[in-house]
C-alpha cells in the first residue's frame, strides 16, 4: 500500500492497528530537528505505522510540525488527536517482526 493510493477503508484499518501503539517519536516545544527527522525515518522504515507525540501549546503549530515531519519523511498523516498523530509509510522490505502492519496481519488479535 502506497500512502498516496490509500482508500478510506485502508486508512480506517491502519488507524485501528495504530490504536494500541505508543508514540515512538516525541517532538519538543522547540520544534523539529535533524535528529527527530532521522528517528522518524528509522521508525517508519522499521515499523511502517507509528505514533508521534508533538508537545506544544498552540494547536496550529502542532499541526504544522506534524505535516512538515510527514512531508520530510514522505509519510501520510492518518490521524491527529490532541498531541498525538499517526504516520504511515509503506516499506515492501520491512522486517515482519518489526512492522506493526505485518505483525497485525499475521495475528489480527495483536
C-alpha positions in Angstrom: 0.0 0.0 0.0 1.5 3.3 -1.0 0.4 6.3 1.1 -1.0 8.3 -1.8 -3.1 5.4 -3.0 -4.8 4.5 0.3 -8.5 4.4 0.2 -10.8 5.3 3.1 -11.2 1.7 4.2 -7.4 1.1 4.2 -6.9 4.3 6.2 -9.5 3.2 8.7 -7.9 -0.2 9.0 -4.5 1.3 9.6 -5.9 3.7 12.3 -7.3 0.6 14.0 -4.0 -1.1 14.0 -2.3 2.1 15.4 -4.9 2.4 18.2 -2.8 0.2 20.6 0.6 1.6 19.7 2.5 4.0 21.9 4.3 7.1 20.5 7.8 6.3 19.4 8.9 9.8 18.5 8.4 12.9 20.6 8.8 16.4 19.3 9.5 19.0 22.0 8.2 22.5 22.0 11.4 23.6 20.3 10.2 22.0 17.1 11.8 19.8 14.5 15.5 19.0 14.4 17.6 16.8 12.1 17.7 14.1 14.8 13.9 14.0 15.1 13.6 13.6 11.3 16.2 10.8 11.3 14.5 9.0 14.1 11.1 9.3 12.3 12.7 7.9 9.2 14.2 5.0 11.1 10.9 4.3 12.9 8.9 4.3 9.6 11.4 2.1 7.9 11.2 -0.5 10.7 7.6 -0.2 11.8 5.8 1.4 8.8 3.0 2.6 11.1 3.9 4.8 14.1 2.6 7.3 16.5 4.3 10.6 17.3 3.7 13.0 20.1 4.1 16.7 19.4 4.4 18.9 22.5 3.3 22.5 22.3 0.6 24.8 23.4 -0.7 26.0 20.1 -2.8 23.6 18.0 -1.9 25.2 14.7 1.8 24.9 15.5 1.4 21.2 16.4 -0.5 20.6 13.1 2.2 22.4 11.1 5.0 20.3 12.8 3.1 17.1 12.1 2.5 18.0 8.5 6.1 19.1 7.9 7.6 16.0 9.6 5.3 13.7 7.5 6.3 15.5 4.3 10.0 15.3 5.1 9.6 11.6 5.9 7.4 11.0 2.8 4.7 9.6 5.0 1.0 10.2 5.2 -0.8 11.5 8.3 -3.6 9.1 9.1 -4.9 10.8 12.2 -4.3 13.6 14.6 -5.9 13.6 18.0 -4.6 16.2 20.5 -0.9 16.0 20.7 -0.6 12.5 19.1 -0.5 11.8 15.4 -0.4 8.5 13.4 2.0 8.4 10.4 2.2 5.6 7.8 4.8 4.9 5.1 4.8 1.6 3.3 8.1 -0.4 3.3 8.0 -3.5 1.0 11.2 -4.8 2.6 10.1 -4.3 6.2 11.1 -6.9 8.7 7.9 -8.8 9.6 9.0 -9.0 13.2 9.2 -5.2 13.5 6.5 -4.0 11.1 3.3 -3.1 13.0 1.3 -3.8 9.9 2.8 -7.2 9.1 2.5 -8.3 12.8 -1.1 -7.3 12.8 -1.9 -9.1 9.5 -0.1 -12.1 10.9 -2.0 -12.0 14.2 -5.2 -10.0 14.0 -5.7 -10.2 17.8 -2.5 -8.2 18.2 
